[in-house]
């Protein structure tokens, strides 16, 4: 069947199979292929093959916990927590007891990492406090998912026991958000300078985003040594100002996940997709994000009662795609104490 592939696609797939990573122009070419054609399915198949080999069959689950539900002053247009959306007029910080409950459940269910997500106005000192508590009370590596930081704050995260931070230059940063891409990139550079792992995703992708701008962010993840990258599609919450733009399909998402995987080459320690979906697990993704607490894609106070999946749910999806979530190693390191247990029956 590959005899019908164009010479350009054959050359790109050969380069990718050698784990060299592909460049922006090559990624754009793959993103422009017929979504339903054999060449696109070859891209997805190759991405799956190299991920299964590179990641040794390991499936990962990183629980993202939104610590607070409050109107965020940054007003990003794709976020349900934006102040102008009016979804969360009262500021709520989940109790320490609730946070510990989520963290301990995640540990029981075999989560590989625990992300602490905050709105832009949340106290950085409080984030450090919560990280210390959860790091002491559970053996799951703790990751920050917060706003732009300076070197002093990065060093404080390390001292508080955080292993890394999730951070992304979002699509149309500075247009759909008030934040400059340069500021986001400065924070990304800082992570490696202070010794924090940097986690990344190309997000939030909508139908209006073109192959060039998507490929730019794929390549950036490789250039700056992301621990993992991947693709998240935009979810339009009720009342979203971007709802008229529509939503990309899960098939399109899986194709983008695959292209991103080929871009990352031998840099990737894992590869993600969001929200959890089966197609991407057959196209190079091995990392899913269960969620609890607040979410920028949900109008429920606790997305665990709304859109969010649990670590157990995500474990079932990984197994159905023949990824093993019970292997003890992960892209952020093994848990600090005790054996890894399989999900409870």
C-alpha positions as CSV (number, residue, x, y, z in Angstrom):
1,X,0.0,0.0,0.0
2,X,2.9,2.4,0.7
3,X,3.8,2.2,-3.0
4,X,1.0,4.7,-3.5
5,X,2.5,7.2,-1.1
6,X,4.1,10.4,-2.4
7,X,8.0,10.5,-2.3
8,X,7.8,13.4,0.2
9,X,5.6,11.4,2.6
10,X,7.9,8.4,2.3
11,X,11.0,10.5,3.1
12,X,9.3,12.1,6.1
13,X,8.2,8.7,7.5
14,X,11.7,7.3,7.0
15,X,13.3,10.2,8.8
16,X,10.7,9.9,11.6
17,X,11.2,6.1,11.9
18,X,14.9,6.8,12.6
19,X,13.8,8.9,15.6
20,X,15.4,12.0,14.3
21,X,12.4,14.2,14.7
22,X,10.8,16.0,11.8
23,X,10.9,19.8,11.2
24,X,8.2,22.3,10.8
25,X,7.8,22.1,7.1
26,X,7.5,18.3,7.3
27,X,5.0,18.5,10.1
28,X,2.9,21.0,8.1
29,X,2.9,18.6,5.1
30,X,1.5,15.8,7.3
31,X,-1.1,18.0,8.8
32,X,-2.3,18.8,5.3
33,X,-2.8,15.2,4.2
34,X,-6.2,13.8,3.5
35,X,-7.5,13.0,6.9
36,X,-9.1,9.8,5.6
37,X,-6.3,8.7,3.4
38,X,-3.8,5.9,3.8
39,X,-0.9,8.2,4.3
40,X,-2.5,9.8,7.4
41,X,-3.2,6.3,8.9
42,X,0.5,5.4,8.2
43,X,1.5,8.5,10.1
44,X,-0.7,7.4,13.0
45,X,0.6,3.9,12.8
46,X,4.3,4.9,12.9
47,X,3.7,7.2,15.8
48,X,2.1,4.4,17.7
49,X,4.9,2.0,16.9
50,X,7.7,4.3,18.0
51,X,5.9,5.3,21.2
52,X,5.2,1.7,22.2
53,X,8.9,0.9,21.7
54,X,10.3,4.1,23.3
55,X,7.9,4.0,26.3
56,X,8.2,0.2,26.8
57,X,4.4,-0.2,26.7
58,X,3.9,2.0,29.7
59,X,0.6,3.9,29.9
60,X,0.5,7.0,32.2
61,X,-2.1,8.8,34.2
62,X,-1.4,12.2,35.6
63,X,-4.2,13.6,37.8
64,X,-4.8,17.3,37.4
65,X,-6.4,18.9,40.4
66,X,-7.9,22.4,40.1
67,X,-7.2,23.8,43.6
68,X,-9.6,26.8,43.3
69,X,-12.7,27.8,41.4
70,X,-12.7,31.6,41.0
71,X,-13.1,34.3,38.4
72,X,-9.7,34.7,36.9
73,X,-8.6,38.2,36.0
74,X,-6.7,37.1,32.9
75,X,-9.9,36.4,31.0
76,X,-8.5,33.9,28.5
77,X,-11.2,33.4,25.9
78,X,-11.1,29.6,26.0
79,X,-11.4,29.3,29.8
80,X,-14.6,28.8,31.7
81,X,-12.9,30.4,34.8
82,X,-12.5,33.8,33.0
83,X,-14.0,36.6,35.0
84,X,-16.1,37.9,32.1
85,X,-17.8,34.5,31.7
86,X,-19.4,34.9,35.2
87,X,-19.4,31.1,35.8
88,X,-17.7,31.4,39.2
89,X,-18.8,34.6,40.9
90,X,-17.8,33.3,44.3
91,X,-14.2,32.4,45.0
92,X,-13.8,28.8,46.3
93,X,-10.6,27.1,47.4
94,X,-11.2,23.4,48.0
95,X,-10.4,22.3,51.5
96,X,-7.2,20.6,52.4
97,X,-9.2,17.6,53.4
98,X,-10.8,17.4,49.9
99,X,-7.4,17.9,48.2
100,X,-5.9,15.1,50.3
101,X,-8.9,12.9,49.5
102,X,-8.3,13.4,45.8
103,X,-4.5,12.8,46.1
104,X,-4.9,9.7,48.2
105,X,-7.5,8.2,45.8
106,X,-5.1,9.0,42.9
107,X,-2.4,7.1,44.7
108,X,-4.6,4.1,45.4
109,X,-5.7,4.0,41.8
110,X,-2.1,4.1,40.5
111,X,-1.7,7.7,39.2
112,X,1.8,8.5,38.1
113,X,1.8,12.3,38.9
114,X,-0.4,14.8,40.7
115,X,-0.7,18.3,39.1
116,X,-1.8,21.2,41.2
117,X,-3.6,23.8,39.0
118,X,-4.5,27.3,40.0
119,X,-6.0,30.4,38.5
120,X,-3.7,33.4,37.9
121,X,-4.8,35.2,41.1
122,X,-4.2,32.2,43.5
123,X,-1.5,32.7,46.2
124,X,1.8,31.3,45.1
125,X,2.7,30.7,48.8
126,X,-0.5,28.7,49.2
127,X,0.4,26.6,46.2
128,X,3.7,25.8,47.9
129,X,2.0,24.9,51.1
130,X,-0.4,22.5,49.4
131,X,2.4,20.9,47.5
132,X,4.4,20.3,50.7
133,X,1.3,18.7,52.3
134,X,0.4,16.4,49.4
135,X,4.0,15.5,48.8
136,X,4.4,14.5,52.5
137,X,1.1,12.6,52.7
138,X,1.3,10.7,49.4
139,X,4.1,9.1,47.3
140,X,2.9,10.6,44.0
141,X,5.3,13.1,42.3
142,X,3.8,16.6,42.5
143,X,3.8,19.0,39.5
144,X,2.8,22.7,39.3
145,X,0.3,23.9,36.8
146,X,0.2,27.7,37.4
147,X,1.0,31.0,35.9
148,X,4.3,32.6,34.8
149,X,7.1,32.4,37.4
150,X,10.5,33.9,38.0
151,X,13.7,32.1,39.1
152,X,13.1,32.7,42.7
153,X,9.6,31.1,42.4
154,X,11.0,28.2,40.4
155,X,13.6,27.5,43.1
156,X,10.8,27.7,45.7
157,X,8.9,25.0,43.8
158,X,11.9,22.7,43.9
159,X,12.5,23.3,47.6
160,X,8.8,22.5,48.3
161,X,9.2,19.1,46.6
162,X,7.7,19.8,43.1
163,X,9.4,17.7,40.4
164,X,8.3,19.9,37.5
165,X,5.7,22.2,36.0
166,X,3.2,22.1,33.2
167,X,3.4,25.2,31.0
168,X,2.4,26.0,27.4
169,X,2.5,28.8,25.0
170,X,-1.2,28.5,24.0
171,X,-2.4,28.9,20.4
172,X,-2.9,32.6,19.7
173,X,-1.3,33.6,22.9
174,X,-1.6,37.3,23.2
175,X,-4.7,37.3,21.0
176,X,-7.1,35.0,22.9
177,X,-5.2,35.7,26.1
178,X,-3.6,38.9,27.5
179,X,-0.2,37.2,28.0
180,X,2.8,37.7,25.7
181,X,4.3,34.5,24.2
182,X,7.7,35.8,25.2
183,X,6.7,35.9,28.9
184,X,5.5,32.3,28.7
185,X,8.7,31.3,26.9
186,X,10.8,33.0,29.6
187,X,9.1,30.8,32.2
188,X,9.7,27.7,30.1
189,X,13.4,28.6,29.9
190,X,13.6,29.1,33.7
191,X,12.3,25.6,34.4
192,X,15.4,23.9,32.9
193,X,17.7,26.5,34.4
194,X,16.6,25.7,37.9
195,X,16.2,21.9,37.4
196,X,12.4,21.5,37.1
197,X,11.0,19.1,34.5
198,X,8.9,20.9,31.8
199,X,5.6,19.4,30.7
200,X,3.9,20.7,27.6
201,X,1.0,20.3,25.2
202,X,-0.1,22.0,22.0
203,X,-3.3,23.6,23.1
204,X,-6.2,24.4,22.9
205,X,-6.6,23.5,19.3
206,X,-9.7,24.6,17.4
207,X,-10.8,24.4,13.7
208,X,-9.6,28.0,13.2
209,X,-5.9,27.2,13.9
210,X,-3.8,26.6,10.8
211,X,-1.1,23.9,10.3
212,X,1.7,26.4,10.5
213,X,0.8,27.8,13.9
214,X,0.2,24.3,15.3
215,X,3.5,23.0,13.9
216,X,5.3,26.0,15.4
217,X,4.3,24.9,18.9
218,X,5.1,21.2,18.2
219,X,8.6,22.2,17.2
220,X,9.0,24.5,20.2
221,X,8.4,21.5,22.5
222,X,11.2,19.6,20.9
223,X,13.6,22.6,20.8
224,X,13.2,23.3,24.5
225,X,13.3,19.7,25.6
226,X,9.8,19.1,26.9
227,X,9.5,15.9,29.1
228,X,6.4,15.2,27.0
229,X,4.3,17.0,24.5
230,X,1.1,16.2,22.7
231,X,-2.2,17.9,21.7
232,X,-5.3,19.0,23.5
233,X,-8.4,20.1,21.5
234,X,-10.4,23.0,22.7
235,X,-13.7,22.2,24.5
236,X,-16.3,24.9,24.2
237,X,-18.0,25.3,27.5
238,X,-21.6,26.7,27.6
239,X,-21.4,30.4,26.7
240,X,-17.8,30.2,25.3
241,X,-17.0,33.2,23.1
242,X,-15.2,30.7,20.7
243,X,-18.1,28.3,20.4
244,X,-19.0,29.6,16.9
245,X,-15.6,28.4,15.7
246,X,-16.6,24.8,16.4
247,X,-14.5,21.8,17.7
248,X,-12.1,19.5,15.9
249,X,-13.0,15.9,15.7
250,X,-11.3,13.2,17.7
251,X,-9.9,11.8,14.5
252,X,-8.2,15.1,13.7
253,X,-6.9,15.3,17.2
254,X,-5.4,11.8,16.8
255,X,-3.7,12.9,13.6
256,X,-2.2,15.9,15.3
257,X,-1.1,13.8,18.3
258,X,0.7,11.5,15.8
259,X,2.4,14.4,13.9
260,X,3.5,15.9,17.3
261,X,5.0,12.5,18.3
262,X,7.0,12.3,15.1
263,X,8.3,15.9,15.7
264,X,9.4,15.0,19.2
265,X,11.6,12.1,18.0
266,X,13.9,10.8,20.7
267,X,13.3,13.8,23.0
268,X,10.0,12.5,24.3
269,X,9.7,10.6,27.6
270,X,5.9,10.2,27.1
271,X,3.3,11.7,24.8
272,X,-0.1,13.1,25.8
273,X,-3.6,13.8,24.6
274,X,-6.5,15.6,26.2
275,X,-9.3,15.1,26.9
276,X,-8.9,11.3,27.3
277,X,-9.8,9.5,24.0
278,X,-9.1,6.1,22.5
279,X,-8.1,7.2,19.0
280,X,-5.1,9.1,20.2
281,X,-4.0,6.1,22.2
282,X,-3.6,4.3,18.9
283,X,-1.7,7.2,17.4
284,X,1.3,7.7,19.6
285,X,-0.2,8.9,22.9
286,X,0.4,7.0,26.1
287,X,-0.5,9.7,28.7
288,X,-4.0,10.7,29.9
289,X,-5.1,13.3,32.3
290,X,-7.8,12.4,34.8
291,X,-9.2,15.5,36.5
292,X,-10.7,16.7,39.8
293,X,-11.5,20.1,41.2
294,X,-11.9,23.1,38.9
295,X,-11.3,22.8,35.1
296,X,-11.1,25.5,32.4
297,X,-13.3,23.3,30.2
298,X,-16.1,22.8,32.7
299,X,-18.7,24.9,34.5
300,X,-19.1,22.4,37.3
301,X,-17.4,23.4,40.6
302,X,-15.7,19.9,40.7
303,X,-15.1,18.6,37.2
304,X,-14.9,15.1,38.7
305,X,-18.7,15.4,38.9
306,X,-18.7,16.7,35.3
307,X,-16.4,16.2,32.4
308,X,-13.4,14.9,34.3
309,X,-12.4,11.3,34.2
310,X,-10.9,9.4,37.2
311,X,-7.5,7.7,37.3
312,X,-9.5,4.4,37.3
313,X,-11.4,5.4,34.2
314,X,-8.2,6.4,32.4
315,X,-6.6,3.1,33.5
316,X,-9.4,1.2,31.8
317,X,-8.9,3.2,28.6
318,X,-5.2,2.6,28.6
319,X,-5.7,-1.2,29.0
320,X,-8.2,-1.3,26.2
321,X,-5.6,0.3,24.0
322,X,-3.0,-2.2,25.3
323,X,-0.9,0.2,27.3
324,X,0.1,-1.0,30.7
325,X,-0.6,1.6,33.4
326,X,0.6,-0.6,36.3
327,X,4.3,-0.5,35.4
328,X,6.1,1.4,38.1
329,X,8.3,3.8,36.1
330,X,7.0,7.0,34.4
331,X,8.2,10.1,32.7
332,X,8.4,12.0,36.0
333,X,10.1,9.2,37.9
334,X,8.9,6.4,40.1
335,X,6.8,7.0,43.2
336,X,8.9,7.7,46.3
337,X,7.8,4.9,48.5
338,X,5.9,1.6,48.4
339,X,5.1,-0.8,45.5
340,X,2.8,0.2,42.8
341,X,-0.6,-1.4,43.2
342,X,-3.0,-2.3,40.4
343,X,-6.3,-0.4,40.3
344,X,-8.7,-1.7,42.8
345,X,-11.3,-4.0,41.5
